[in-house]
Amino acid sequence: MLGFFTRQRVFSILASIFFVVAGVGSFIISPKESLPEIKLGIIVISTIYPNAAPQEVEKLVTTPLEDAVKNI
C-alpha cells in the first residue's frame, strides 16, 4: 500500500491538500454553539484607610472584604 503513495506522488499531494482544505472549511462552517462565549467576572476592591500602614490596611480591611466577596 505504501508503494502506491510513493509511486503516485501527485495523487498523494492532491489528496493531502483536499483533506487540509476540507478540515479548515469544516472548522470555519461549524456552528458557533460548539464554541460558547465565556465571560469571566472580575471584581476590583479598592480600600483606603488614612494614616495606616499597607500591612494594617490589608489585615484589617482588604482581607475581610475579599473573604466576604469571594463567594459571589
mmCIF file of the N, C-alpha and C atoms, coordinates in Angstrom:
data_MODEL
# 
_entry.id   MODEL 
# 
loop_
_atom_site.group_PDB 
_atom_site.id 
_atom_site.type_symbol 
_atom_site.label_atom_id 
_atom_site.label_alt_id 
_atom_site.label_comp_id 
_atom_site.label_asym_id 
_atom_site.label_entity_id 
_atom_site.label_seq_id 
_atom_site.pdbx_PDB_ins_code 
_atom_site.Cartn_x 
_atom_site.Cartn_y 
_atom_site.Cartn_z 
_atom_site.occupancy 
_atom_site.B_iso_or_equiv 
_atom_site.pdbx_formal_charge 
_atom_site.auth_seq_id 
_atom_site.auth_comp_id 
_atom_site.auth_asym_id 
_atom_site.auth_atom_id 
_atom_site.pdbx_PDB_model_num 
ATOM 1   N N  . MET A 1 1  ? 0.830   -1.190 0.000  1.00 0.00 ? 1  MET A N  1 
ATOM 2   C CA . MET A 1 1  ? 0.000   0.000  0.000  1.00 0.00 ? 1  MET A CA 1 
ATOM 3   C C  . MET A 1 1  ? 0.875   1.254  0.000  1.00 0.00 ? 1  MET A C  1 
ATOM 4   N N  . LEU A 1 2  ? 1.968   1.229  0.758  1.00 0.00 ? 2  LEU A N  1 
ATOM 5   C CA . LEU A 1 2  ? 2.857   2.378  0.818  1.00 0.00 ? 2  LEU A CA 1 
ATOM 6   C C  . LEU A 1 2  ? 3.487   2.651  -0.549 1.00 0.00 ? 2  LEU A C  1 
ATOM 7   N N  . GLY A 1 3  ? 3.716   1.603  -1.305 1.00 0.00 ? 3  GLY A N  1 
ATOM 8   C CA . GLY A 1 3  ? 4.291   1.762  -2.629 1.00 0.00 ? 3  GLY A CA 1 
ATOM 9   C C  . GLY A 1 3  ? 3.392   2.560  -3.555 1.00 0.00 ? 3  GLY A C  1 
ATOM 10  N N  . PHE A 1 4  ? 2.074   2.423  -3.393 1.00 0.00 ? 4  PHE A N  1 
ATOM 11  C CA . PHE A 1 4  ? 1.134   3.181  -4.216 1.00 0.00 ? 4  PHE A CA 1 
ATOM 12  C C  . PHE A 1 4  ? 1.323   4.676  -4.014 1.00 0.00 ? 4  PHE A C  1 
ATOM 13  N N  . PHE A 1 5  ? 1.440   5.106  -2.758 1.00 0.00 ? 5  PHE A N  1 
ATOM 14  C CA . PHE A 1 5  ? 1.563   6.530  -2.479 1.00 0.00 ? 5  PHE A CA 1 
ATOM 15  C C  . PHE A 1 5  ? 2.923   7.086  -2.880 1.00 0.00 ? 5  PHE A C  1 
ATOM 16  N N  . THR A 1 6  ? 3.952   6.259  -2.857 1.00 0.00 ? 6  THR A N  1 
ATOM 17  C CA . THR A 1 6  ? 5.259   6.745  -3.300 1.00 0.00 ? 6  THR A CA 1 
ATOM 18  C C  . THR A 1 6  ? 5.331   6.814  -4.822 1.00 0.00 ? 6  THR A C  1 
ATOM 19  N N  . ARG A 1 7  ? 4.606   5.939  -5.496 1.00 0.00 ? 7  ARG A N  1 
ATOM 20  C CA . ARG A 1 7  ? 4.586   5.984  -6.964 1.00 0.00 ? 7  ARG A CA 1 
ATOM 21  C C  . ARG A 1 7  ? 3.652   7.064  -7.479 1.00 0.00 ? 7  ARG A C  1 
ATOM 22  N N  . GLN A 1 8  ? 2.566   7.308  -6.792 1.00 0.00 ? 8  GLN A N  1 
ATOM 23  C CA . GLN A 1 8  ? 1.569   8.289  -7.226 1.00 0.00 ? 8  GLN A CA 1 
ATOM 24  C C  . GLN A 1 8  ? 1.691   9.561  -6.368 1.00 0.00 ? 8  GLN A C  1 
ATOM 25  N N  . ARG A 1 9  ? 2.778   10.268 -6.545 1.00 0.00 ? 9  ARG A N  1 
ATOM 26  C CA . ARG A 1 9  ? 3.043   11.440 -5.712 1.00 0.00 ? 9  ARG A CA 1 
ATOM 27  C C  . ARG A 1 9  ? 2.036   12.556 -5.945 1.00 0.00 ? 9  ARG A C  1 
ATOM 28  N N  . VAL A 1 10 ? 1.634   12.775 -7.177 1.00 0.00 ? 10 VAL A N  1 
ATOM 29  C CA . VAL A 1 10 ? 0.671   13.836 -7.473 1.00 0.00 ? 10 VAL A CA 1 
ATOM 30  C C  . VAL A 1 10 ? -0.652  13.540 -6.775 1.00 0.00 ? 10 VAL A C  1 
ATOM 31  N N  . PHE A 1 11 ? -1.098  12.289 -6.833 1.00 0.00 ? 11 PHE A N  1 
ATOM 32  C CA . PHE A 1 11 ? -2.324  11.895 -6.143 1.00 0.00 ? 11 PHE A CA 1 
ATOM 33  C C  . PHE A 1 11 ? -2.190  12.111 -4.640 1.00 0.00 ? 11 PHE A C  1 
ATOM 34  N N  . SER A 1 12 ? -1.062  11.761 -4.076 1.00 0.00 ? 12 SER A N  1 
ATOM 35  C CA . SER A 1 12 ? -0.839  11.917 -2.637 1.00 0.00 ? 12 SER A CA 1 
ATOM 36  C C  . SER A 1 12 ? -0.881  13.386 -2.235 1.00 0.00 ? 12 SER A C  1 
ATOM 37  N N  . ILE A 1 13 ? -0.246  14.246 -3.011 1.00 0.00 ? 13 ILE A N  1 
ATOM 38  C CA . ILE A 1 13 ? -0.232  15.678 -2.712 1.00 0.00 ? 13 ILE A CA 1 
ATOM 39  C C  . ILE A 1 13 ? -1.628  16.266 -2.828 1.00 0.00 ? 13 ILE A C  1 
ATOM 40  N N  . LEU A 1 14 ? -2.351  15.913 -3.905 1.00 0.00 ? 14 LEU A N  1 
ATOM 41  C CA . LEU A 1 14 ? -3.709  16.430 -4.083 1.00 0.00 ? 14 LEU A CA 1 
ATOM 42  C C  . LEU A 1 14 ? -4.645  15.927 -2.985 1.00 0.00 ? 14 LEU A C  1 
ATOM 43  N N  . ALA A 1 15 ? -4.513  14.671 -2.587 1.00 0.00 ? 15 ALA A N  1 
ATOM 44  C CA . ALA A 1 15 ? -5.344  14.131 -1.514 1.00 0.00 ? 15 ALA A CA 1 
ATOM 45  C C  . ALA A 1 15 ? -5.039  14.853 -0.202 1.00 0.00 ? 15 ALA A C  1 
ATOM 46  N N  . SER A 1 16 ? -3.777  15.117 0.082  1.00 0.00 ? 16 SER A N  1 
ATOM 47  C CA . SER A 1 16 ? -3.403  15.838 1.307  1.00 0.00 ? 16 SER A CA 1 
ATOM 48  C C  . SER A 1 16 ? -3.976  17.249 1.302  1.00 0.00 ? 16 SER A C  1 
ATOM 49  N N  . ILE A 1 17 ? -3.855  17.943 0.179  1.00 0.00 ? 17 ILE A N  1 
ATOM 50  C CA . ILE A 1 17 ? -4.406  19.295 0.068  1.00 0.00 ? 17 ILE A CA 1 
ATOM 51  C C  . ILE A 1 17 ? -5.915  19.266 0.252  1.00 0.00 ? 17 ILE A C  1 
ATOM 52  N N  . PHE A 1 18 ? -6.585  18.281 -0.353 1.00 0.00 ? 18 PHE A N  1 
ATOM 53  C CA . PHE A 1 18 ? -8.040  18.162 -0.203 1.00 0.00 ? 18 PHE A CA 1 
ATOM 54  C C  . PHE A 1 18 ? -8.430  18.002 1.263  1.00 0.00 ? 18 PHE A C  1 
ATOM 55  N N  . PHE A 1 19 ? -7.738  17.128 1.994  1.00 0.00 ? 19 PHE A N  1 
ATOM 56  C CA . PHE A 1 19 ? -8.083  16.894 3.391  1.00 0.00 ? 19 PHE A CA 1 
ATOM 57  C C  . PHE A 1 19 ? -7.809  18.124 4.254  1.00 0.00 ? 19 PHE A C  1 
ATOM 58  N N  . VAL A 1 20 ? -6.754  18.855 3.969  1.00 0.00 ? 20 VAL A N  1 
ATOM 59  C CA . VAL A 1 20 ? -6.462  20.081 4.730  1.00 0.00 ? 20 VAL A CA 1 
ATOM 60  C C  . VAL A 1 20 ? -7.545  21.125 4.467  1.00 0.00 ? 20 VAL A C  1 
ATOM 61  N N  . VAL A 1 21 ? -7.906  21.327 3.185  1.00 0.00 ? 21 VAL A N  1 
ATOM 62  C CA . VAL A 1 21 ? -8.935  22.304 2.838  1.00 0.00 ? 21 VAL A CA 1 
ATOM 63  C C  . VAL A 1 21 ? -10.278 21.897 3.428  1.00 0.00 ? 21 VAL A C  1 
ATOM 64  N N  . ALA A 1 22 ? -10.619 20.618 3.368  1.00 0.00 ? 22 ALA A N  1 
ATOM 65  C CA . ALA A 1 22 ? -11.881 20.137 3.933  1.00 0.00 ? 22 ALA A CA 1 
ATOM 66  C C  . ALA A 1 22 ? -11.899 20.340 5.450  1.00 0.00 ? 22 ALA A C  1 
ATOM 67  N N  . GLY A 1 23 ? -10.800 20.102 6.142  1.00 0.00 ? 23 GLY A N  1 
ATOM 68  C CA . GLY A 1 23 ? -10.741 20.302 7.585  1.00 0.00 ? 23 GLY A CA 1 
ATOM 69  C C  . GLY A 1 23 ? -10.881 21.757 7.969  1.00 0.00 ? 23 GLY A C  1 
ATOM 70  N N  . VAL A 1 24 ? -10.189 22.645 7.259  1.00 0.00 ? 24 VAL A N  1 
ATOM 71  C CA . VAL A 1 24 ? -10.290 24.078 7.551  1.00 0.00 ? 24 VAL A CA 1 
ATOM 72  C C  . VAL A 1 24 ? -11.705 24.568 7.257  1.00 0.00 ? 24 VAL A C  1 
ATOM 73  N N  . GLY A 1 25 ? -12.270 24.118 6.148  1.00 0.00 ? 25 GLY A N  1 
ATOM 74  C CA . GLY A 1 25 ? -13.643 24.513 5.817  1.00 0.00 ? 25 GLY A CA 1 
ATOM 75  C C  . GLY A 1 25 ? -14.637 24.031 6.852  1.00 0.00 ? 25 GLY A C  1 
ATOM 76  N N  . SER A 1 26 ? -14.478 22.817 7.325  1.00 0.00 ? 26 SER A N  1 
ATOM 77  C CA . SER A 1 26 ? -15.374 22.295 8.354  1.00 0.00 ? 26 SER A CA 1 
ATOM 78  C C  . SER A 1 26 ? -15.256 23.087 9.648  1.00 0.00 ? 26 SER A C  1 
ATOM 79  N N  . PHE A 1 27 ? -14.053 23.484 9.991  1.00 0.00 ? 27 PHE A N  1 
ATOM 80  C CA . PHE A 1 27 ? -13.858 24.272 11.211 1.00 0.00 ? 27 PHE A CA 1 
ATOM 81  C C  . PHE A 1 27 ? -14.535 25.636 11.089 1.00 0.00 ? 27 PHE A C  1 
ATOM 82  N N  . ILE A 1 28 ? -14.410 26.267 9.937  1.00 0.00 ? 28 ILE A N  1 
ATOM 83  C CA . ILE A 1 28 ? -14.999 27.591 9.729  1.00 0.00 ? 28 ILE A CA 1 
ATOM 84  C C  . ILE A 1 28 ? -16.523 27.513 9.704  1.00 0.00 ? 28 ILE A C  1 
ATOM 85  N N  . ILE A 1 29 ? -17.067 26.472 9.088  1.00 0.00 ? 29 ILE A N  1 
ATOM 86  C CA . ILE A 1 29 ? -18.515 26.350 8.930  1.00 0.00 ? 29 ILE A CA 1 
ATOM 87  C C  . ILE A 1 29 ? -19.188 25.797 10.188 1.00 0.00 ? 29 ILE A C  1 
ATOM 88  N N  . SER A 1 30 ? -18.437 25.212 11.099 1.00 0.00 ? 30 SER A N  1 
ATOM 89  C CA . SER A 1 30 ? -19.031 24.588 12.290 1.00 0.00 ? 30 SER A CA 1 
ATOM 90  C C  . SER A 1 30 ? -19.872 25.596 13.070 1.00 0.00 ? 30 SER A C  1 
ATOM 91  N N  . PRO A 1 31 ? -20.988 25.139 13.654 1.00 0.00 ? 31 PRO A N  1 
ATOM 92  C CA . PRO A 1 31 ? -21.866 26.062 14.378 1.00 0.00 ? 31 PRO A CA 1 
ATOM 93  C C  . PRO A 1 31 ? -21.175 26.671 15.596 1.00 0.00 ? 31 PRO A C  1 
ATOM 94  N N  . LYS A 1 32 ? -21.529 27.892 15.899 1.00 0.00 ? 32 LYS A N  1 
ATOM 95  C CA . LYS A 1 32 ? -20.894 28.613 16.999 1.00 0.00 ? 32 LYS A CA 1 
ATOM 96  C C  . LYS A 1 32 ? -21.311 28.067 18.364 1.00 0.00 ? 32 LYS A C  1 
ATOM 97  N N  . GLU A 1 33 ? -22.377 27.267 18.438 1.00 0.00 ? 33 GLU A N  1 
ATOM 98  C CA . GLU A 1 33 ? -22.787 26.698 19.710 1.00 0.00 ? 33 GLU A CA 1 
ATOM 99  C C  . GLU A 1 33 ? -21.737 25.741 20.255 1.00 0.00 ? 33 GLU A C  1 
ATOM 100 N N  . SER A 1 34 ? -20.929 25.171 19.369 1.00 0.00 ? 34 SER A N  1 
ATOM 101 C CA . SER A 1 34 ? -19.900 24.256 19.845 1.00 0.00 ? 34 SER A CA 1 
ATOM 102 C C  . SER A 1 34 ? -18.705 24.996 20.443 1.00 0.00 ? 34 SER A C  1 
ATOM 103 N N  . LEU A 1 35 ? -18.648 26.310 20.261 1.00 0.00 ? 35 LEU A N  1 
ATOM 104 C CA . LEU A 1 35 ? -17.611 27.146 20.864 1.00 0.00 ? 35 LEU A CA 1 
ATOM 105 C C  . LEU A 1 35 ? -18.300 28.272 21.651 1.00 0.00 ? 35 LEU A C  1 
ATOM 106 N N  . PRO A 1 36 ? -18.827 27.991 22.846 1.00 0.00 ? 36 PRO A N  1 
ATOM 107 C CA . PRO A 1 36 ? -19.595 29.012 23.574 1.00 0.00 ? 36 PRO A CA 1 
ATOM 108 C C  . PRO A 1 36 ? -18.727 30.165 24.047 1.00 0.00 ? 36 PRO A C  1 
ATOM 109 N N  . GLU A 1 37 ? -19.360 31.330 24.169 1.00 0.00 ? 37 GLU A N  1 
ATOM 110 C CA . GLU A 1 37 ? -18.658 32.506 24.670 1.00 0.00 ? 37 GLU A CA 1 
ATOM 111 C C  . GLU A 1 37 ? -18.566 32.408 26.188 1.00 0.00 ? 37 GLU A C  1 
ATOM 112 N N  . ILE A 1 38 ? -17.395 32.665 26.714 1.00 0.00 ? 38 ILE A N  1 
ATOM 113 C CA . ILE A 1 38 ? -17.161 32.567 28.148 1.00 0.00 ? 38 ILE A CA 1 
ATOM 114 C C  . ILE A 1 38 ? -16.908 33.968 28.694 1.00 0.00 ? 38 ILE A C  1 
ATOM 115 N N  . LYS A 1 39 ? -17.672 34.316 29.731 1.00 0.00 ? 39 LYS A N  1 
ATOM 116 C CA . LYS A 1 39 ? -17.487 35.618 30.372 1.00 0.00 ? 39 LYS A CA 1 
ATOM 117 C C  . LYS A 1 39 ? -16.960 35.393 31.782 1.00 0.00 ? 39 LYS A C  1 
ATOM 118 N N  . LEU A 1 40 ? -15.847 35.989 32.078 1.00 0.00 ? 40 LEU A N  1 
ATOM 119 C CA . LEU A 1 40 ? -15.243 35.873 33.403 1.00 0.00 ? 40 LEU A CA 1 
ATOM 120 C C  . LEU A 1 40 ? -15.592 37.118 34.210 1.00 0.00 ? 40 LEU A C  1 
ATOM 121 N N  . GLY A 1 41 ? -16.080 36.905 35.419 1.00 0.00 ? 41 GLY A N  1 
ATOM 122 C CA . GLY A 1 41 ? -16.407 38.030 36.290 1.00 0.00 ? 41 GLY A CA 1 
ATOM 123 C C  . GLY A 1 41 ? -15.176 38.538 37.017 1.00 0.00 ? 41 GLY A C  1 
ATOM 124 N N  . ILE A 1 42 ? -15.035 39.829 37.057 1.00 0.00 ? 42 ILE A N  1 
ATOM 125 C CA . ILE A 1 42 ? -13.895 40.443 37.744 1.00 0.00 ? 42 ILE A CA 1 
ATOM 126 C C  . ILE A 1 42 ? -14.440 41.504 38.694 1.00 0.00 ? 42 ILE A C  1 
ATOM 127 N N  . ILE A 1 43 ? -14.000 41.459 39.928 1.00 0.00 ? 43 ILE A N  1 
ATOM 128 C CA . ILE A 1 43 ? -14.380 42.455 40.930 1.00 0.00 ? 43 ILE A CA 1 
ATOM 129 C C  . ILE A 1 43 ? -13.107 43.137 41.414 1.00 0.00 ? 43 ILE A C  1 
ATOM 130 N N  . VAL A 1 44 ? -13.133 44.453 41.442 1.00 0.00 ? 44 VAL A N  1 
ATOM 131 C CA . VAL A 1 44 ? -11.988 45.233 41.920 1.00 0.00 ? 44 VAL A CA 1 
ATOM 132 C C  . VAL A 1 44 ? -12.385 45.884 43.236 1.00 0.00 ? 44 VAL A C  1 
ATOM 133 N N  . ILE A 1 45 ? -11.595 45.662 44.259 1.00 0.00 ? 45 ILE A N  1 
ATOM 134 C CA . ILE A 1 45 ? -11.841 46.252 45.574 1.00 0.00 ? 45 ILE A CA 1 
ATOM 135 C C  . ILE A 1 45 ? -10.700 47.205 45.886 1.00 0.00 ? 45 ILE A C  1 
ATOM 136 N N  . SER A 1 46 ? -11.042 48.443 46.120 1.00 0.00 ? 46 SER A N  1 
ATOM 137 C CA . SER A 1 46 ? -10.051 49.456 46.477 1.00 0.00 ? 46 SER A CA 1 
ATOM 138 C C  . SER A 1 46 ? -10.362 49.943 47.886 1.00 0.00 ? 46 SER A C  1 
ATOM 139 N N  . THR A 1 47 ? -9.410  49.794 48.771 1.00 0.00 ? 47 THR A N  1 
ATOM 140 C CA . THR A 1 47 ? -9.636  50.194 50.165 1.00 0.00 ? 47 THR A CA 1 
ATOM 141 C C  . THR A 1 47 ? -8.706  51.331 50.549 1.00 0.00 ? 47 THR A C  1 
ATOM 142 N N  . ILE A 1 48 ? -9.268  52.267 51.300 1.00 0.00 ? 48 ILE A N  1 
ATOM 143 C CA . ILE A 1 48 ? -8.492  53.421 51.764 1.00 0.00 ? 48 ILE A CA 1 
ATOM 144 C C  . ILE A 1 48 ? -8.646  53.512 53.275 1.00 0.00 ? 48 ILE A C  1 
ATOM 145 N N  . TYR A 1 49 ? -7.541  53.586 53.951 1.00 0.00 ? 49 TYR A N  1 
ATOM 146 C CA . TYR A 1 49 ? -7.533  53.736 55.414 1.00 0.00 ? 49 TYR A CA 1 
ATOM 147 C C  . TYR A 1 49 ? -6.482  54.812 55.707 1.00 0.00 ? 49 TYR A C  1 
ATOM 148 N N  . PRO A 1 50 ? -6.926  56.046 55.956 1.00 0.00 ? 50 PRO A N  1 
ATOM 149 C CA . PRO A 1 50 ? -5.966  57.153 56.136 1.00 0.00 ? 50 PRO A CA 1 
ATOM 150 C C  . PRO A 1 50 ? -5.015  56.912 57.314 1.00 0.00 ? 50 PRO A C  1 
ATOM 151 N N  . ASN A 1 51 ? -3.775  57.288 57.106 1.00 0.00 ? 51 ASN A N  1 
ATOM 152 C CA . ASN A 1 51 ? -2.722  57.228 58.133 1.00 0.00 ? 51 ASN A CA 1 
ATOM 153 C C  . ASN A 1 51 ? -2.469  55.813 58.655 1.00 0.00 ? 51 ASN A C  1 
ATOM 154 N N  . ALA A 1 52 ? -2.618  54.815 57.823 1.00 0.00 ? 52 ALA A N  1 
ATOM 155 C CA . ALA A 1 52 ? -2.360  53.431 58.225 1.00 0.00 ? 52 ALA A CA 1 
ATOM 156 C C  . ALA A 1 52 ? -1.322  52.829 57.288 1.00 0.00 ? 52 ALA A C  1 
ATOM 157 N N  . ALA A 1 53 ? -0.563  51.894 57.818 1.00 0.00 ? 53 ALA A N  1 
ATOM 158 C CA . ALA A 1 53 ? 0.443   51.208 57.011 1.00 0.00 ? 53 ALA A CA 1 
ATOM 159 C C  . ALA A 1 53 ? -0.254  50.223 56.061 1.00 0.00 ? 53 ALA A C  1 
ATOM 160 N N  . PRO A 1 54 ? 0.341   49.918 54.910 1.00 0.00 ? 54 PRO A N  1 
ATOM 161 C CA . PRO A 1 54 ? -0.271  48.991 53.957 1.00 0.00 ? 54 PRO A CA 1 
ATOM 162 C C  . PRO A 1 54 ? -0.585  47.626 54.560 1.00 0.00 ? 54 PRO A C  1 
ATOM 163 N N  . GLN A 1 55 ? 0.280   47.138 55.452 1.00 0.00 ? 55 GLN A N  1 
ATOM 164 C CA . GLN A 1 55 ? 0.032   45.843 56.083 1.00 0.00 ? 55 GLN A CA 1 
ATOM 165 C C  . GLN A 1 55 ? -1.219  45.883 56.956 1.00 0.00 ? 55 GLN A C  1 
ATOM 166 N N  . GLU A 1 56 ? -1.432  46.998 57.665 1.00 0.00 ? 56 GLU A N  1 
ATOM 167 C CA . GLU A 1 56 ? -2.618  47.144 58.509 1.00 0.00 ? 56 GLU A CA 1 
ATOM 168 C C  . GLU A 1 56 ? -3.891  47.207 57.661 1.00 0.00 ? 56 GLU A C  1 
ATOM 169 N N  . VAL A 1 57 ? -3.834  47.947 56.536 1.00 0.00 ? 57 VAL A N  1 
ATOM 170 C CA . VAL A 1 57 ? -4.996  48.045 55.653 1.00 0.00 ? 57 VAL A CA 1 
ATOM 171 C C  . VAL A 1 57 ? -5.337  46.673 55.093 1.00 0.00 ? 57 VAL A C  1 
ATOM 172 N N  . GLU A 1 58 ? -4.323  45.915 54.702 1.00 0.00 ? 58 GLU A N  1 
ATOM 173 C CA . GLU A 1 58 ? -4.577  44.579 54.172 1.00 0.00 ? 58 GLU A CA 1 
ATOM 174 C C  . GLU A 1 58 ? -5.193  43.676 55.244 1.00 0.00 ? 58 GLU A C  1 
ATOM 175 N N  . LYS A 1 59 ? -4.650  43.715 56.443 1.00 0.00 ? 59 LYS A N  1 
ATOM 176 C CA . LYS A 1 59 ? -5.101  42.838 57.522 1.00 0.00 ? 59 LYS A CA 1 
ATOM 177 C C  . LYS A 1 59 ? -6.484  43.235 58.053 1.00 0.00 ? 59 LYS A C  1 
ATOM 178 N N  . LEU A 1 60 ? -6.730  44.533 58.230 1.00 0.00 ? 60 LEU A N  1 
ATOM 179 C CA . LEU A 1 60 ? -7.965  44.991 58.863 1.00 0.00 ? 60 LEU A CA 1 
ATOM 180 C C  . LEU A 1 60 ? -9.119  45.225 57.886 1.00 0.00 ? 60 LEU A C  1 
ATOM 181 N N  . VAL A 1 61 ? -8.813  45.565 56.635 1.00 0.00 ? 61 VAL A N  1 
ATOM 182 C CA . VAL A 1 61 ? -9.884  45.954 55.712 1.00 0.00 ? 61 VAL A CA 1 
ATOM 183 C C  . VAL A 1 61 ? -9.957  45.043 54.484 1.00 0.00 ? 61 VAL A C  1 
ATOM 184 N N  . THR A 1 62 ? -8.854  44.915 53.756 1.00 0.00 ? 62 THR A N  1 
ATOM 185 C CA . THR A 1 62 ? -8.890  44.221 52.471 1.00 0.00 ? 62 THR A CA 1 
ATOM 186 C C  . THR A 1 62 ? -9.182  42.735 52.623 1.00 0.00 ? 62 THR A C  1 
ATOM 187 N N  . THR A 1 63 ? -8.510  42.043 53.512 1.00 0.00 ? 63 THR A N  1 
ATOM 188 C CA . THR A 1 63 ? -8.716  40.601 53.675 1.00 0.00 ? 63 THR A CA 1 
ATOM 189 C C  . THR A 1 63 ? -10.159 40.276 54.092 1.00 0.00 ? 63 THR A C  1 
ATOM 190 N N  . PRO A 1 64 ? -10.748 40.965 55.093 1.00 0.00 ? 64 PRO A N  1 
ATOM 191 C CA . PRO A 1 64 ? -12.150 40.670 55.415 1.00 0.00 ? 64 PRO A CA 1 
ATOM 192 C C  . PRO A 1 64 ? -13.104 40.952 54.247 1.00 0.00 ? 64 PRO A C  1 
ATOM 193 N N  . LEU A 1 65 ? -12.855 42.024 53.488 1.00 0.00 ? 65 LEU A N  1 
ATOM 194 C CA . LEU A 1 65 ? -13.683 42.311 52.313 1.00 0.00 ? 65 LEU A CA 1 
ATOM 195 C C  . LEU A 1 65 ? -13.556 41.216 51.261 1.00 0.00 ? 65 LEU A C  1 
ATOM 196 N N  . GLU A 1 66 ? -12.352 40.799 50.969 1.00 0.00 ? 66 GLU A N  1 
ATOM 197 C CA . GLU A 1 66 ? -12.151 39.723 49.996 1.00 0.00 ? 66 GLU A CA 1 
ATOM 198 C C  . GLU A 1 66 ? -12.810 38.434 50.438 1.00 0.00 ? 66 GLU A C  1 
ATOM 199 N N  . ASP A 1 67 ? -12.728 38.100 51.730 1.00 0.00 ? 67 ASP A N  1 
ATOM 200 C CA . ASP A 1 67 ? -13.370 36.886 52.230 1.00 0.00 ? 67 ASP A CA 1 
ATOM 201 C C  . ASP A 1 67 ? -14.888 36.965 52.077 1.00 0.00 ? 67 ASP A C  1 
ATOM 202 N N  . ALA A 1 68 ? -15.463 38.149 52.287 1.00 0.00 ? 68 ALA A N  1 
ATOM 203 C CA . ALA A 1 68 ? -16.911 38.309 52.171 1.00 0.00 ? 68 ALA A CA 1 
ATOM 204 C C  . ALA A 1 68 ? -17.383 38.262 50.720 1.00 0.00 ? 68 ALA A C  1 
ATOM 205 N N  . VAL A 1 69 ? -16.549 38.706 49.786 1.00 0.00 ? 69 VAL A N  1 
ATOM 206 C CA . VAL A 1 69 ? -16.956 38.825 48.394 1.00 0.00 ? 69 VAL A CA 1 
ATOM 207 C C  . VAL A 1 69 ? -16.563 37.621 47.545 1.00 0.00 ? 69 VAL A C  1 
ATOM 208 N N  . LYS A 1 70 ? -15.624 36.801 47.975 1.00 0.00 ? 70 LYS A N  1 
ATOM 209 C CA . LYS A 1 70 ? -15.069 35.761 47.113 1.00 0.00 ? 70 LYS A CA 1 
ATOM 210 C C  . LYS A 1 70 ? -16.088 34.693 46.704 1.00 0.00 ? 70 LYS A C  1 
ATOM 211 N N  . ASN A 1 71 ? -17.179 34.529 47.430 1.00 0.00 ? 71 ASN A N  1 
ATOM 212 C CA . ASN A 1 71 ? -18.170 33.517 47.070 1.00 0.00 ? 71 ASN A CA 1 
ATOM 213 C C  . ASN A 1 71 ? -19.263 34.043 46.136 1.00 0.00 ? 71 ASN A C  1 
ATOM 214 N N  . ILE A 1 72 ? -19.197 35.299 45.777 1.00 0.00 ? 72 ILE A N  1 
ATOM 215 C CA . ILE A 1 72 ? -20.219 35.883 44.899 1.00 0.00 ? 72 ILE A CA 1 
ATOM 216 C C  . ILE A 1 72 ? -19.978 35.438 43.474 1.00 0.00 ? 72 ILE A C  1 
# 
